[in-house]
Amino acid sequence: MVAGASTVERRAELMVDSPDGQRSVRLQSGSTYLGRGEDAQILLPDDILEARHLEFDWDGAELWLIYLGKGVRPVVNGQLTAERQLASGDVIEIGDAKIRVRILRRNIPGGAAADAPAAAGEVPAESAPEQAPVAPPRELPPEERVRLEYTVHQLVQQRRRGTIIVAALVAFFGVMWFFIIPGNTFMMAISLLIILGSVSAFLFPVHYKLTDAGVEIRGVLLRDSKKWTRFERYVIYPDAVQLLVSQRSLRGRVVKGSLVYFRDNRDEVLAVVREKLGDKAIMAKGTAPRS
């Protein structure tokens, strides 16, 4: 061993600044995931993020950012990025969070000789200020623990049926305008709102979010949010599941419940519904049960 020789040790840290606060995350060798899922090591409860949205790959020398191909892409130093090697001082923006990269290096005396020059922006570990301890992940309340989230656009998925409905609406408003209430713009506007409200879940995209607390449905002219405890049973249709509220009250008899359409995730939706409501299913006619 050469006297005075030393080896170079590098460590990578991410300084995360988000609405939840600021924290420092030291990366371990291998993959570290950022997202809003419980299996992400860097947890950011932001609705625009996937469960695993970004991957940070650190091998002790190089740090790579990998976008996992869903949702909004990250911005690194002002540029949209899908995959990129990161350097100390780089700034990553994703959703409401801003992340600064720090790569620290220090020489360990007595190790094998190493002649590794410092990379651009690297900070000697000895001169780096002490970082506050990493805060434990925040325990999310049930309404923020998302089990399933997706968007359905029935008009696109059922084009033939959509063509018939659109043609029927055009014919209906034509009859209204020329024969029933000719020239009455105010009454036409009221009729338009009523009719569109009744078929808005088919004509426009609808966003569904199933959380540990309940079901949220959002769309044009459509807002519905109910806790699982409101539902008593459910009816399974070929393309949707209807969650039925108690019929013991007048409101329950008027508001039947919430209709949740499937996309290509029928089994996943029903798995969450069965977990929350138990075995209270009613099979609609023409719907074969699946194991």
Summary of the structure (lengths in Angstrom):
residues: 291
radius of gyration: 27.4
end to end distance: 66.9
largest distance: 101.5
contacts: 761
relative contact order: 0.10
helix: 24%
strand: 37%
